Amino acid sequence: MSSPALFKLTKYERARILGGRALQLSLGAFPLVEVKPDDTPIDIAARELERGVLPIIIRRKLPNGQYVDISLKELLALEQGAS
């Protein structure tokens, strides 16, 4: 994992995580953050992503055909450390 690109959550990964989690919340999943009265499932999912409380592992395919699995919590920490 020497490439700096491996340490950044892409906009496509972010959208997939937010959309999938918002769908789960709209179907009755328990929120992992405090819910405010006027929150939509997207708002709740975005706050969960920002706080890094989602237990998600992202799998990325490398150019040589291998895969690398990165936990979302680790990826967010690396992203904040690079900023």
Contact map, one row per residue, 1 for C-alpha under 8 A:
11100100000000000000000000000000000000000000000000000000000000000000000000000000000
11110100000000000000000000000000000000000000000000000000000000000000000000000000000
11111110000000000000000000000000000000000000000000000000000000000000000000000000000
01111111000000000000000000000000000000000000000000000000000000000000000000000000000
00111111000000000000000000000000000000000000000000000000000000000000000000000000000
11111111100000000000000000000000000000000000000000000000000000000000000000000000000
00111111100000000000000000000000000000000000000000000000000000000000000000100110000
00011111110000000000000000000000000000000000000000000000000000000000000000110110000
00000111111011000000000000000000000000000000000000000000000000000000000000110010000
00000001111111000000000000000000000000000000000000000000000000000000000000000000000
00000000111111100000000000000000000000000000000000000000000000000000000000000000000
00000000011111110000000000000000000000000000000000000000000000000000000000000000000
00000000111111111000000000000000000000000000000000000000000000000000000000000000000
00000000111111111100000000000000000000000000000000000000000000000000000000000000000
00000000001111111110000000000000000000000000000000000000000000000000000000000000000
00000000000111111111000000000000000000000000000000000000000000000000000000000000000
00000000000011111111100000000000000000000000000000000000000000000000000000000000000
00000000000001111111110000000000000000000100110010000000000000000000000000000000000
00000000000000111111111000000000000000000100000000000000000000000000000000000000000
00000000000000011111111100000000000000000000000000000000000000000000000000000000000
00000000000000001111111110000000000000000000100000000000000000000000000000000000000
00000000000000000111111111000000000000001101100000000000000000000000000000000000000
00000000000000000011111111100000000000001000000000000000000000000000000000000000000
00000000000000000001111111111000000000000000000000000000000000000000000000000000000
00000000000000000000111111111110000000001000100000000000000000000000000000000000000
00000000000000000000011111111000000000001000000000000000000000000000000000000000000
00000000000000000000001111111000000000000000000000000000000000000000000000000000000
00000000000000000000000111111100000000000000000000000000000000000000000000000000000
00000000000000000000000111111110000000000000000000000000000000000000000000000000000
00000000000000000000000010011111000000000000000000000000000000000000000000000000000
00000000000000000000000010001111111000000001000000000000000000000000000000000000000
00000000000000000000000000000111110000000000000100001100000000000000000000000000000
00000000000000000000000000000011111000000001001100000000000000000000000000000000000
00000000000000000000000000000011111100000000000000000000000000000000000000000000000
00000000000000000000000000000010111110100001000000000000000000000000000000000000000
00000000000000000000000000000000011111100000000000000000000000000000000000000000000
00000000000000000000000000000000001111100000000000000000000000000000000000000000000
00000000000000000000000000000000000111110000000000000000000000000000000000000000000
00000000000000000000000000000000001111111111000000000000000000000000000000000000000
00000000000000000000000000000000000001111111000000000000000000000000000000000000000
00000000000000000000011011000000000000111111100000000000000000000000000000000000000
00000000000000000110010000000000000000111111110000000000000000000000000000000000000
00000000000000000000000000000000000000111111111000000000000000000000000000000000000
00000000000000000000010000000010101000111111111100000000000000000000000000000000000
00000000000000000100110010000000000000001111111110000000000000000000000000000000000
00000000000000000100000000000000000000000111111111000000000000000000000000000000000
00000000000000000000000000000000100000000011111111100000000000000000000000000000000
00000000000000000000000000000001100000000001111111111100000000000000000000000000000
00000000000000000100000000000000000000000000111111111100000000000000000000000000000
00000000000000000000000000000000000000000000011111110000000000000000000000000000000
00000000000000000000000000000000000000000000001111111000000000000000000000000000000
00000000000000000000000000000000000000000000000111111100000000000000000110010000000
00000000000000000000000000000001000000000000000110111110000000000000000010000000000
00000000000000000000000000000001000000000000000110011111000000000000000110000000000
00000000000000000000000000000000000000000000000000001111100000000000001110000000000
00000000000000000000000000000000000000000000000000000111110000000000001110000000000
00000000000000000000000000000000000000000000000000000011111000000000111100000000000
00000000000000000000000000000000000000000000000000000001111100000000111100000000000
00000000000000000000000000000000000000000000000000000000111110000011110000000000000
00000000000000000000000000000000000000000000000000000000011111000011110000000000000
00000000000000000000000000000000000000000000000000000000001111101111000000000000000
00000000000000000000000000000000000000000000000000000000000111111111000000000000000
00000000000000000000000000000000000000000000000000000000000011111100000000000000000
00000000000000000000000000000000000000000000000000000000000001111100000000000000000
00000000000000000000000000000000000000000000000000000000000011111110000000000000000
00000000000000000000000000000000000000000000000000000000000011111111000000000000000
00000000000000000000000000000000000000000000000000000000001111001111100000000000000
00000000000000000000000000000000000000000000000000000000001111000111110000000000000
00000000000000000000000000000000000000000000000000000000111100000011111000000000000
00000000000000000000000000000000000000000000000000000000111100000001111101100000000
00000000000000000000000000000000000000000000000000000011110000000000111111100000000
00000000000000000000000000000000000000000000000000010111110000000000011111110000000
00000000000000000000000000000000000000000000000000011111000000000000001111111000000
00000000000000000000000000000000000000000000000000000000000000000000011111111100000
00000011100000000000000000000000000000000000000000000000000000000000011111111110000
00000001100000000000000000000000000000000000000000010000000000000000000111111111000
00000000000000000000000000000000000000000000000000000000000000000000000011111111100
00000011000000000000000000000000000000000000000000000000000000000000000001111111110
00000011100000000000000000000000000000000000000000000000000000000000000000111111111
00000000000000000000000000000000000000000000000000000000000000000000000000011111111
00000000000000000000000000000000000000000000000000000000000000000000000000001111111
00000000000000000000000000000000000000000000000000000000000000000000000000000111111
00000000000000000000000000000000000000000000000000000000000000000000000000000011111
